[in-house]
Amino acid sequence: MRELEERIKQDGRVLNQDVLKVDTFLNHQVDPMLMQKIGHEFYKYFQDYPITKILTVESSGIAPAILTGLEFQVPVIFARKHRSITMNKDLYVADVYSFTKKVANKISIAKTFLNSQDHVLIIDDFLANGQAVSGLTEIIQQAGAHLEGVGIVIEKTFQKGRQLIDQQQIPILSLARISGFQNGKVIFTEK
Ligand code: 5GP
């Protein structure tokens, strides 16, 4: 998505070898006009899939997920993160290791929001090692729901997340694909 790439070039800050900061439009301050276009791109790609719910993780996935849900006219669920959680029969729970914060979290959603009739589109802000998507996939499996696809705003192709998703033959669309960082600049994957 050209506009997103331009925005990353303009506003993205390369923090180290593998982390990009985009807190002027996605991770802290949010640009709703750009999010609307992002939601539309995901809709165009997945519109023929029978999506009934959008699933993401708090907090940075929420903005693109909401605008995608608006396009599909379906509810958006965000999994909550916990450092520790006691057994609770009303929750679906999965483990996620946070790539940026280097901590293990559990993520959960209430069982009332997902069931075996649901067809789910996962949306997230970044794809790095695929931990967040794996945790969400596990929750979808626990609910007996169907995973229809994954929509990612920014994918870093040099980390192993894409490989994990491709191995499971899950349809995926990433709107910007980054192959690496060089001298503080973002290098996009050739189309
Ligand atoms: P994964 O679970 O694929 O390893 O990492 C994805 C999650 O980590 C995303 O939900 C995102 O919040 C965070 N993340 C991974 N890489 C980056 C990055 O380069 N920049 C930012 N801001 N967040 C990232």
Boltz pocket constraint, residues with backbone or C-beta under 6 A from the ligand:
constraints:
  - pocket:
      binder: B
      contacts: [[A, 18], [A, 19], [A, 20], [A, 21], [A, 22], [A, 27], [A, 57], [A, 60], [A, 61], [A, 97], [A, 98], [A, 99], [A, 100], [A, 124], [A, 125], [A, 126], [A, 127], [A, 128], [A, 129], [A, 130], [A, 131], [A, 132], [A, 133], [A, 161]]
      max_distance: 6.0
